[in-house]
Amino acid sequence: MNKRSVLCVTLERLIELVVFLLILGILNYFKYDNSIYIQVVNFLNLNVGFIVVLSILFYFGELFSIFKFPVNIPYPIFNAIGSVFLVGFIFNIFYMLGNVLDVSAFFAFMFLEPFVIVLVFIIVIVSGYVKIVIDLGSRCIPKRKDKSRSKKESVKNKKAYDNKSKSQKDNISWDDVGSEFKLAMYNLASTLKENLKPKNKKKNK
């Protein structure tokens, strides 16, 4: 699981929904004699269920995304469906503004709604699964690199150890040979010296 916990995500989404409902309740409580204000509040009242469903879809999308593969597989689906609801809600806002402001230009986007919905759904769901694949691959590649690196370091350390051992062996061998040679020459010289000395004649009593 990632750093964010299930409890953290749940509390965040729940607080966002509660805040929205509180604001909507306040808007309904304080009524102003203004046609635009009344139409906006009525629009929000009519779309409360729509907004709640939208929040739940994104909540499940984010909830599944904090888990590792394969538990996170459903999250792109929830995000894609939630994005479709969000696009539909945005187009409803355009239509509401067209009615409130009496501007027909907002209704020009009506024919684009199906294409935008399909495009957004494809983009969100594809990008979600691509992200899952990339995250899955990123967890596997470092392990291979570490194994390769540790193998190279092991070979390098072995070569360094062999070279050091060989060098120490050579140094010890030559030192020992030199010491033995010097000792042998010293013993030989001492023996010759003793043999070459003239023998002293025994004194007569």
PyMOL commands that set and color helices and strands:
alter all, ss='L'
color gray80, all
select helices_A, chain A and resi 6-29+35-46+48-65+75-101+104-196
alter helices_A, ss='H'
color red, helices_A
deselect
rebuild
show_as cartoon
